[in-house]
Amino acid sequence: MVDDIQARTKQSGGASAGAEDYLEKRALRRGSAGWLLLTGLGVAYVVSGDFSGWNFGLAEAGFGGLAIAAALMGLMYTCMVFSLAELSSILPAAGGGYGFARRALGTWGGFLTGTAILIEYVLAPAAIVIFIGDYVESLNLFGLTSSWPVYLACFVVFIGIHLWGVGEALRFSFVVTGIAVAALLIFAVGAFTEFDAGGLNDIPVDHDALGANSWLPFGLLGIWSAFPFGMWFFLGVEGVPLAAEETKDPARTLPKAMSLSIGVLLLLAVLTFLAATGAHGSNAVQEAGNPLVTALQGDGEPTPLSRFVNYAGLAGLVASFFSLIYAGSRQLFALSRAGYLPRFLSLTSRRKAPYLGLLVPGALGFALAAWSGDGARMLNIAVFGATISYALMSLSHIVLRRREPDLARPYRTPGGIATSSVAFVLACSALAATFLVDKQAAFIALGVYAVALAYFALYSRHHLVANAPEEEFAALAAAEAELDRD
């Protein structure tokens, strides 16, 4: 019966005669990455958030409130990463979170998750390239007075590296990420020499806020408002499974790389947060565009260390920008290959790179950056999409554990359903918090979501490709369930 159902599903996708040819034109380069490069990829997604962005949470919650928010978001990401590690060992395909949700929640759940992830990975590079342009201007590099040439150069050069090949791209990302991480450690050493615990809670207290005190100057609600900023220390690490089809022994390599990535990021978050706020006080860095440099020099003149950190911040932005382009291209590739998005977007080149999956989001990202110039708004939209995907991916783990307890799991999440349930609750709380921070960004994301869902409801759900890995895996699961009932 399994063979019969496989045959029927292949016919339903409109690719029965040319199934092998269809997938051959959409093949990635296998075995290009080991656990070390994937660990670097996980850190690269996130490292720019250590250099800037998180500090705006101080204006929402103060030191104590942001510390609690960051700790809760760190817990959410840790629980989610361990849950995704299990799911990636079950279904090591390029779809990542979309593939997991497709297996657990059906086609609608898969599309809802994949679209949310795609919003995150298309908007985040556009936001970060704006920050790169700001850095280049502030450092007086190349004599530029306008940032759009920087945006164009970043997209052209770094997409070109991705088109060259995934192995080369991941090695480039690893080197740049190493520079950024080394700079963060050097920054922490220098900042801790001027650490003063008294400066941590120097933000004036709003006595009208419920529960306000020197550690929570904006009260208890401030903690919730700071959730999106606490996420900046970890946002993007969930993208490691998108490299599954280009990984050596993914069932073993992905869980190892994801665990190491979140460990490194938790350490960097603690060091950066304490060092930056303790050097010259929370009040000094709460609205700084470059908080680490401000923490080192305060109101004084630039120092050799602050100059070094300033340039290293550019390396951190480049690392995240470069790796997020990779993540967005693989998510688009997987959704297109399975027919959720137009199929031509998943075609790969002779070097096995999804060239349209790189070029189309890149062109869109450049256009958004050049037109808007509002990196903070676009990043808030990306965070909104991310929190939706986190809730659905965590729910997918819960559903599969309950519905298919005997499914072969090369890696099992510590704590099981309890772990993914913590991630699910915190993800829902973070989603609600985005409306507290930037309602307009949340509603823009909802509008994009609505358009995508209309496309799926009216067209693409009727044109799915049955021989795509995620669809074929779901068909086999349905066949096995039917056999069990018989």
Secondary structure, DSSP 8 states (H G I E B T S, - for coil): -HHHHHHHHHHHTT-STTHHHHHHTT---TT-B-HHHHHHHHHHHHTHHHHTTGGGGHHHHHHHHHHHHHHHHHHHHHHHHHHHHHHHHH--STTTHHHHHHHHHHHHHHHHHHHHHHHHHHHHHHHHHHHHHHHHHHTT-TT-S-SHHHHHHHHHHHHHHHHH-HHHHHHHHHHHHHHHHHHHHHHHHHHHTT--GGGTT-S---TTSTT--SSSTTHHHHHHHTHHHHGGGTTTGGGGGGGGGGBSSHHHHHHHHHHHHHHHHHHHHHHHHHHHHHHH-HHHHTT-SSHHHHHHHTTS---HHHHHHHHHHHHHHHHHHHHHHHHHHHHHHHHHHTTSS-GGGG---TTS--HHHHHHHHHHHHHHHHHH--HHHHHHHHHHHHHHHHHHHHHHHHHHHHH-TTS--SS--TTTHHHHHHHHHHHHHHHHHHHHH-HHHHHHHHHHHHHHHHHHHHTGGGS--TTSHHHHHHHHHHHHHHHHH-
